[in-house]
Amino acid sequence: MTNPARQPAPNHPPGSFVEVYRIGRGTEKTLLARCVLQQDGTARCVGDANFIRELTTGITLAYPTPRSFLPADGLAFLQALQSAYQSAYINATDIQPPSAGEQAASTGTVSSNR
């Protein structure tokens, strides 16, 4: 596992996003969260209320030095999502480029589906 804080940050404009899926049987996938890079450099996540609550407490990566990443860390948080959620059960996408709609929506706030 790599520490995203130690990697060079590629240029990801506001609206870039990572989606986290729960993997079920066969090809079944359930979207747990979508985290979007905002204009102010933070990340905002929407999705499953319980999963979003977990994300707001931070993602801790142990390598090379333990560090926690919060949505306030923006791009580093999106990169940490990629590293933290790569398993047979939960999987995060690579950072995706924004579409025109996502760039416009990148001024939203943290919310959750109930």
C-alpha positions, 0 to 999 in steps of 0.5 A: 500500500502506498501513502498518497501524501508521498506521491506527486499529486497529478493535476485533478481539477475541482469536480474530480471524484472517487466512488466507493462500491460494496462488491456483492455476488457475481457482478453486483455492486452497490455504490456506498459513497461518491467523494468529489473534490471541491473548489476550496480544495476539500472533498465532499462525500454523499452516499450511505449514511453509515459509511459517510459517518465512517469517512468523516472520522478519517482514513488511516494509512499505515505506510510508511508512517501512520497518518489519517486523512480527512475530507478537509485534506481534499486530493490527499483524501481522495488518494487515500480512499483509493489505497484504503478500499481495495479489497474483494468486498469494498473497492474505490475507483481511481480518481475520475475527471469531472464532467460539466455537471460534476464541476458545477456540483463541486460546491455542494456540502457533505450529505447522506442518503437515508 
